[in-house]
Structure formats: structure tokens, C-alpha cells
Amino acid sequence: MKLSTRGRYATRALLDLALNPDEGPTSLKEVAARLEVSPKYLDQILSQLRNAGIVRATRGSKGGFSLAADPKELRILDVITVMEGKTSIVDCVVEKNVCPLSEECVTRDVWTDVSAAIDKVLGAITLNDLVKKVSIRKKKNVACPK
């Protein structure tokens, strides 16, 4: 499985919103500038997250985006699933009918185990965990990679 920019930017945008909760809704332009992402592309991503109930959009001069979910409850797996779909590394893990050999294929068992391991790792990490990591890196004076 390879994450697209949609999954990666969605996670980074949510982290940005979680790191700036006291400012109220954050404008699309502000988030895009901090992440160095096209506002138009980021708008598509945030709209998808809004439709999933992960972010809230507020209209008006002081409008923008804010988290609709508690960072302690928002798992990275949820974000990736919204943006990318199921986290399988091959199609036959999600849909057996893709391959006529799926039922007896022992390599499919391996791919199923790998997909389950990915889900386990991403499901164990919350947005709040990432917020804490940023805090630790700032204390160590290490920049957060883009």
C-alpha cells in the first residue's frame, strides 16, 4: 500500500488544526500556506473530511475549518480510510472475487496479515498522539518534516 498525497495531506491538515485549536476556525489559505499545499487541492481534501464528519466548516469573514472530532478519539486509520479507502495492499484482500484463486491462495493469507498489521498500527495512533510528538520534537528543537 502506498498512501497518496490525499491521505498524507489530510493527516497533516488535521494535525495543523489540532495544533491551533484556540484560534477558532482556521482559514483554508492559512492552513494551505503552513502546509505549503495548493489551497484548491486542500479544499477538496477538507471537503471530503467535512463530509465524513471529521472537520467542521464555518462560513463568513471569521470562518474556516476546525476539528469536529476530539483528537483523542480520532484515529489515523479513520482518516486514511476516508481518504484512501480500505488499507489493503492487494485487491484480493478486500474483494475475493477479484481473483478466482482467492479461496485457496496461501499468499493471500500473507497479504491479509500485512493489511491487518497496517490497520492495527494506524488504528492505535490518534491525532492527539501526533500532537504530543510535535510537542516533544519542539522541546528537542527538531523541525517537523513536511
C-alpha positions in Angstrom: 0.0 0.0 0.0 1.2 3.4 -0.9 -0.5 6.5 0.5 -1.4 9.2 -1.9 -0.9 12.8 -1.2 -4.6 13.0 -0.3 -4.1 10.7 2.8 -0.8 12.4 3.8 -2.1 16.0 3.3 -5.4 15.1 5.2 -3.4 13.9 8.2 -1.1 16.9 8.1 -4.1 19.3 7.8 -5.8 17.7 10.7 -2.6 18.0 12.8 -2.4 21.6 11.9 -6.0 22.2 13.0 -5.3 20.3 16.2 -2.2 22.4 16.9 -4.2 25.6 16.6 -7.5 24.9 18.4 -7.7 28.2 20.4 -7.8 30.4 17.3 -11.3 29.2 16.3 -11.9 28.2 12.7 -8.8 28.4 10.6 -9.0 29.7 7.0 -8.2 27.4 4.2 -5.5 29.9 3.0 -3.7 29.8 6.4 -3.6 26.0 6.6 -2.5 25.7 2.9 0.3 28.3 3.5 1.6 26.5 6.6 1.5 23.1 4.8 2.8 24.5 1.5 -0.1 22.9 -0.3 -2.3 24.3 -3.1 -5.5 25.8 -1.5 -7.6 24.4 -4.2 -6.3 20.8 -3.6 -6.5 21.3 0.2 -10.2 22.5 -0.2 -11.0 19.2 -1.9 -9.4 17.2 0.9 -11.0 19.2 3.7 -14.4 18.9 2.0 -14.0 15.2 2.0 -13.1 15.3 5.7 -16.1 17.6 6.3 -18.4 15.1 4.6 -17.1 12.4 6.8 -17.8 14.5 10.0 -14.1 14.9 10.9 -13.9 18.6 10.3 -16.4 21.4 10.6 -16.6 24.3 8.1 -17.8 27.7 9.2 -18.7 30.4 6.7 -18.2 34.1 7.0 -15.4 36.5 7.5 -14.1 34.7 10.5 -14.9 31.3 9.1 -12.7 28.4 8.1 -12.2 24.9 9.3 -12.0 23.3 12.7 -11.9 19.8 14.1 -15.4 18.2 14.6 -13.9 15.2 16.4 -11.9 15.0 19.6 -8.2 14.5 18.7 -8.0 11.8 21.4 -10.7 9.9 19.6 -9.7 10.4 16.0 -7.6 7.5 14.8 -5.3 7.9 11.9 -6.8 4.8 10.4 -10.2 6.6 10.2 -8.6 9.5 8.3 -6.8 7.2 5.9 -9.9 5.1 5.3 -11.9 8.2 4.5 -9.2 9.5 2.1 -7.9 6.2 0.6 -10.5 3.5 1.2 -9.5 0.2 2.8 -5.9 -0.2 3.6 -5.2 -3.5 1.8 -2.0 -3.9 -0.1 -3.7 -6.0 -2.8 -7.2 -6.0 -4.2 -8.0 -9.7 -3.3 -7.8 -9.0 0.4 -10.8 -6.7 0.2 -12.6 -8.4 -2.6 -12.2 -12.2 -3.0 -13.9 -12.2 -6.4 -11.1 -10.2 -8.0 -9.1 -13.5 -8.4 -10.5 -17.0 -9.0 -7.8 -18.4 -6.8 -8.5 -16.3 -3.7 -10.1 -19.1 -1.7 -7.1 -21.5 -1.9 -4.3 -18.9 -2.3 -1.8 -19.1 0.6 -0.1 -15.9 -0.5 -3.4 -14.1 0.0 -3.1 -15.1 3.7 0.2 -13.2 3.8 -1.3 -10.1 2.2 -4.3 -10.3 4.6 -1.9 -10.4 7.6 0.1 -7.5 6.3 -3.1 -5.4 5.8 -4.3 -6.3 9.3 -0.9 -5.2 10.7 -1.2 -1.8 8.9 -4.7 -1.4 10.3 -3.5 -2.3 13.8 -0.7 0.3 13.7 -2.8 3.1 12.2 -5.7 2.2 14.5 -3.5 2.6 17.5 -2.4 6.1 16.7 -4.7 9.1 17.4 -4.4 12.7 16.2 -3.6 13.5 19.8 -0.6 11.2 19.7 0.7 13.3 16.8 0.1 16.5 18.7 2.2 15.1 21.6 5.0 14.1 19.2 5.1 17.6 17.8 5.4 19.0 21.4 8.3 16.6 22.1 10.1 17.5 18.9 9.7 21.2 19.6 11.3 20.7 23.1 14.2 18.9 21.4 14.3 21.7 18.8 13.7 19.3 15.9 11.7 20.5 13.0 8.6 18.6 11.9 9.3 17.2 8.3 6.9 18.3 5.6 
